[in-house]
Amino acid sequence: YDVDSQLKASVGFTPEFGDLSIDFNVQRRIRYDDRSFDRWLPFVTATYKFSDQLSASLGGGYYAFDDPSVKDFVELYAAVDITPNDMLTLHAEMSYDFNANDDGSGTNYLDYLEVIGSATINLPENFSITGKLGWEDYMSNPALVSYVWYDVGVDYTWNKHVKLGVHYQGNDLDRDDPVGPCGNQAFSDCNTSIYAQLT
């Protein structure tokens, strides 16, 4: 495996109005393998809690890149969380990016849709197992093949502020074809990977 690293740091606050909460967040990402994708991401998400078992969220963000050759773009977000009991949490989300990675010509734009479903099982001693299944669709660029990805990981919650995890992520792309769909992907999540995260 090739070893890539990136740093994500965020700050925000979440005022609550009864069952409605609004999260204001600013995230900074630094990619050490490709600094052209270093960026800021201000994001606002409103979440309404229908019950202890059901909540829904709507949000939007603006990806602002340091490199002027990488065009900024807007993302819309929607999600639903279902918690039938203390052990299981189900999550579904959809993100839609408008004109992502447009070079300014007006012809090389990339509308992008991602749908993700996940399930988290809480285990004793603050451990949990999470499985995710996602679908990415490069809607406006037929040269980029849409694909399915999956992620399985084990996390340990140190306290309410710190979580450690180790995950494996893969997809259904053909990585053995040097000119095939994997080599033409616009983002770095093409290859399978094992990664650690601290949140």
The 8 nearest C-alpha neighbors of each residue, nearest first, counted from 0:
[[1, 2, 192, 193, 191, 190, 3, 194],
 [2, 0, 3, 192, 190, 191, 193, 4],
 [1, 3, 0, 4, 192, 194, 32, 193],
 [4, 2, 32, 1, 5, 31, 30, 194],
 [5, 3, 31, 30, 2, 32, 6, 29],
 [4, 6, 30, 29, 31, 7, 3, 28],
 [5, 7, 29, 28, 30, 8, 4, 27],
 [8, 6, 28, 27, 29, 5, 9, 26],
 [9, 7, 27, 26, 6, 28, 10, 25],
 [10, 8, 26, 25, 27, 7, 24, 11],
 [9, 11, 25, 24, 26, 8, 12, 23],
 [12, 10, 24, 23, 25, 9, 13, 22],
 [11, 13, 23, 22, 14, 24, 10, 21],
 [12, 14, 22, 21, 23, 20, 15, 11],
 [15, 13, 21, 20, 12, 16, 22, 23],
 [16, 14, 20, 19, 17, 13, 21, 18],
 [17, 15, 19, 20, 18, 14, 21, 47],
 [16, 18, 19, 15, 20, 48, 47, 14],
 [17, 19, 48, 47, 16, 20, 15, 49],
 [20, 18, 47, 16, 17, 46, 15, 48],
 [19, 21, 15, 46, 45, 14, 16, 13],
 [22, 20, 45, 13, 44, 14, 46, 23],
 [21, 23, 13, 44, 43, 12, 24, 45],
 [24, 22, 43, 11, 12, 42, 13, 21],
 [23, 25, 11, 42, 10, 41, 22, 43],
 [26, 24, 41, 9, 40, 10, 42, 11],
 [27, 25, 9, 40, 8, 39, 41, 24],
 [26, 28, 39, 8, 7, 38, 9, 40],
 [27, 29, 7, 38, 37, 6, 39, 30],
 [30, 28, 37, 6, 5, 31, 7, 34],
 [31, 29, 5, 34, 33, 32, 37, 4],
 [30, 32, 33, 5, 4, 34, 29, 3],
 [31, 33, 30, 3, 34, 4, 5, 2],
 [34, 32, 35, 30, 31, 36, 37, 29],
 [33, 35, 36, 37, 30, 31, 32, 29],
 [34, 36, 66, 33, 37, 65, 69, 64],
 [37, 35, 34, 38, 33, 64, 30, 66],
 [38, 36, 29, 34, 28, 35, 30, 65],
 [39, 37, 64, 63, 28, 65, 36, 27],
 [38, 40, 27, 63, 26, 62, 64, 28],
 [41, 39, 62, 26, 25, 61, 42, 63],
 [40, 42, 25, 60, 24, 61, 26, 39],
 [43, 41, 60, 24, 59, 25, 23, 40],
 [42, 44, 23, 58, 22, 59, 24, 60],
 [45, 43, 58, 22, 57, 21, 46, 56],
 [44, 46, 21, 57, 56, 20, 58, 22],
 [47, 45, 56, 20, 55, 19, 21, 44],
 [46, 48, 19, 55, 54, 18, 49, 56],
 [49, 47, 54, 18, 50, 53, 19, 46],
 [48, 50, 54, 53, 47, 51, 18, 52],
 [51, 49, 53, 52, 48, 54, 18, 47],
 [50, 52, 53, 49, 48, 82, 54, 83],
 [51, 53, 82, 50, 81, 83, 54, 84],
 [54, 52, 81, 50, 49, 80, 51, 48],
 [53, 55, 48, 80, 49, 47, 79, 46],
 [56, 54, 79, 47, 46, 78, 80, 48],
 [55, 57, 46, 78, 45, 77, 79, 47],
 [58, 56, 77, 45, 44, 76, 46, 78],
 [59, 57, 44, 76, 43, 75, 45, 77],
 [58, 60, 75, 74, 43, 76, 42, 44],
 [59, 61, 42, 74, 41, 73, 43, 40],
 [60, 62, 73, 40, 41, 72, 63, 74],
 [61, 63, 40, 71, 72, 39, 73, 64],
 [64, 62, 71, 39, 38, 61, 40, 65],
 [65, 63, 38, 66, 37, 71, 39, 62],
 [64, 66, 38, 37, 67, 63, 35, 36],
 [65, 67, 35, 68, 64, 69, 36, 37],
 [66, 68, 69, 65, 70, 64, 71, 35],
 [69, 67, 66, 70, 102, 35, 103, 64],
 [70, 68, 67, 66, 100, 64, 102, 71],
 [69, 71, 100, 101, 102, 68, 72, 67],
 [70, 72, 63, 62, 64, 69, 99, 100],
 [71, 73, 99, 62, 61, 97, 98, 70],
 [74, 72, 61, 97, 96, 60, 62, 75],
 [73, 75, 96, 60, 95, 59, 61, 97],
 [76, 74, 59, 95, 94, 58, 96, 60],
 [75, 77, 94, 58, 57, 59, 93, 74],
 [78, 76, 57, 93, 56, 92, 58, 94],
 [77, 79, 92, 56, 91, 55, 93, 57],
 [78, 80, 55, 91, 90, 54, 56, 92],
 [81, 79, 90, 54, 53, 89, 55, 91],
 [80, 82, 53, 89, 52, 88, 83, 90],
 [81, 83, 88, 52, 84, 87, 89, 53],
 [82, 84, 52, 81, 87, 88, 85, 86],
 [85, 83, 86, 82, 87, 88, 52, 81],
 [86, 84, 87, 82, 83, 121, 88, 120],
 [85, 87, 121, 84, 120, 88, 122, 119],
 [88, 86, 120, 119, 84, 85, 82, 121],
 [87, 89, 82, 119, 118, 81, 90, 120],
 [90, 88, 118, 81, 80, 117, 82, 119],
 [89, 91, 80, 117, 116, 79, 118, 81],
 [92, 90, 116, 79, 78, 115, 117, 80],
 [93, 91, 78, 115, 77, 114, 79, 116],
 [92, 94, 114, 77, 113, 76, 78, 115],
 [95, 93, 76, 113, 75, 112, 114, 74],
 [94, 96, 112, 75, 74, 111, 113, 97],
 [97, 95, 74, 111, 110, 73, 99, 112],
 [96, 98, 110, 99, 73, 72, 74, 95],
 [99, 97, 108, 109, 110, 101, 72, 100],
 [98, 100, 109, 72, 97, 101, 96, 110],
 [101, 99, 70, 69, 108, 102, 109, 98],
 [100, 102, 108, 107, 70, 103, 99, 98],
 [103, 101, 104, 70, 100, 107, 69, 68],
 [102, 104, 101, 105, 70, 107, 106, 108],
 [105, 103, 106, 102, 107, 101, 108, 70],
 [104, 106, 103, 107, 108, 101, 102, 98],
 [107, 105, 104, 108, 101, 103, 102, 109],
 [108, 106, 101, 105, 102, 104, 109, 103],
 [109, 107, 101, 98, 106, 100, 99, 105],
 [108, 110, 98, 99, 139, 111, 140, 100],
 [111, 109, 98, 97, 139, 138, 96, 99],
 [110, 112, 137, 96, 138, 95, 136, 109],
 [113, 111, 95, 136, 94, 135, 96, 137],
 [112, 114, 135, 94, 134, 93, 136, 95],
 [113, 115, 93, 134, 133, 92, 94, 135],
 [116, 114, 133, 92, 91, 132, 93, 134],
 [115, 117, 91, 132, 131, 90, 133, 92],
 [118, 116, 131, 90, 130, 89, 132, 91],
 [117, 119, 89, 130, 129, 88, 90, 120],
 [118, 120, 129, 88, 128, 87, 121, 130],
 [121, 119, 87, 128, 86, 127, 122, 129],
 [120, 122, 127, 86, 126, 87, 119, 128],
 [123, 121, 126, 127, 125, 120, 124, 86],
 [122, 124, 125, 126, 121, 127, 86, 120],
 [123, 125, 126, 122, 155, 156, 127, 121],
 [126, 124, 156, 123, 155, 122, 127, 157],
 [127, 125, 155, 122, 124, 154, 123, 121],
 [128, 126, 121, 122, 154, 120, 153, 155],
 [127, 129, 153, 120, 119, 152, 154, 121],
 [130, 128, 119, 152, 118, 151, 120, 153],
 [129, 131, 151, 118, 117, 150, 119, 152],
 [132, 130, 117, 150, 149, 116, 151, 133],
 [131, 133, 149, 116, 115, 148, 117, 150],
 [134, 132, 115, 148, 114, 147, 149, 116],
 [135, 133, 147, 114, 113, 146, 148, 115],
 [136, 134, 113, 145, 146, 112, 147, 137],
 [135, 137, 145, 112, 138, 111, 113, 134],
 [138, 136, 111, 145, 140, 139, 143, 110],
 [137, 139, 136, 110, 111, 140, 112, 109],
 [138, 140, 110, 109, 137, 141, 108, 111],
 [141, 139, 142, 143, 137, 138, 109, 108],
 [140, 142, 143, 139, 144, 138, 137, 145],
 [143, 141, 140, 144, 183, 180, 184, 137],
 [144, 142, 141, 184, 140, 183, 137, 145],
 [143, 145, 180, 142, 146, 141, 137, 184],
 [146, 144, 136, 135, 137, 143, 147, 134],
 [145, 147, 135, 134, 144, 171, 148, 172],
 [146, 148, 134, 170, 133, 171, 135, 149],
 [149, 147, 170, 133, 169, 132, 134, 171],
 [150, 148, 132, 169, 131, 168, 170, 133],
 [149, 151, 168, 131, 167, 130, 169, 132],
 [152, 150, 130, 167, 166, 129, 131, 168],
 [153, 151, 166, 129, 165, 128, 167, 154],
 [152, 154, 128, 164, 165, 127, 166, 129],
 [155, 153, 164, 127, 163, 126, 128, 152],
 [154, 156, 126, 163, 162, 125, 157, 164],
 [157, 155, 162, 125, 158, 161, 163, 126],
 [158, 156, 161, 162, 155, 159, 163, 125],
 [157, 159, 160, 161, 156, 162, 125, 155],
 [158, 160, 161, 157, 156, 162, 198, 125],
 [159, 161, 158, 162, 157, 198, 156, 197],
 [162, 160, 157, 158, 198, 159, 156, 163],
 [161, 163, 156, 198, 157, 155, 197, 164],
 [164, 162, 197, 155, 154, 196, 156, 198],
 [163, 165, 154, 196, 153, 195, 155, 166],
 [164, 166, 195, 152, 153, 194, 196, 154],
 [167, 165, 152, 194, 151, 193, 195, 153],
 [166, 168, 193, 151, 150, 192, 152, 194],
 [169, 167, 150, 192, 191, 149, 193, 166],
 [168, 170, 191, 149, 148, 150, 192, 190],
 [171, 169, 148, 147, 172, 149, 191, 146],
 [170, 172, 147, 146, 148, 173, 169, 149],
 [173, 171, 170, 181, 174, 180, 146, 189],
 [174, 172, 175, 176, 181, 171, 180, 179],
 [173, 175, 181, 176, 172, 190, 177, 182],
 [176, 174, 173, 177, 179, 181, 178, 172],
 [175, 177, 179, 178, 174, 173, 181, 182],
 [178, 176, 179, 182, 175, 174, 181, 180],
 [179, 177, 176, 182, 180, 183, 181, 175],
 [178, 180, 176, 181, 177, 182, 183, 173],
 [181, 179, 183, 182, 144, 184, 143, 172],
 [182, 180, 183, 184, 174, 179, 172, 189],
 [181, 183, 180, 178, 179, 184, 177, 176],
 [184, 182, 180, 181, 143, 185, 179, 178],
 [185, 183, 181, 186, 182, 143, 180, 189],
 [184, 186, 183, 187, 143, 189, 182, 100],
 [185, 187, 184, 188, 189, 183, 181, 190],
 [186, 188, 189, 185, 190, 184, 33, 3],
 [189, 187, 190, 186, 191, 192, 184, 169],
 [188, 190, 187, 181, 184, 191, 186, 172],
 [191, 189, 188, 192, 169, 174, 187, 170],
 [190, 192, 169, 168, 170, 189, 193, 188],
 [193, 191, 168, 167, 194, 190, 169, 0],
 [194, 192, 167, 166, 168, 195, 191, 165],
 [193, 195, 166, 165, 192, 167, 196, 168],
 [196, 194, 165, 164, 166, 197, 193, 163],
 [197, 195, 164, 163, 198, 165, 194, 162],
 [196, 198, 163, 162, 164, 195, 161, 165],
 [197, 162, 161, 196, 163, 160, 164, 8]]
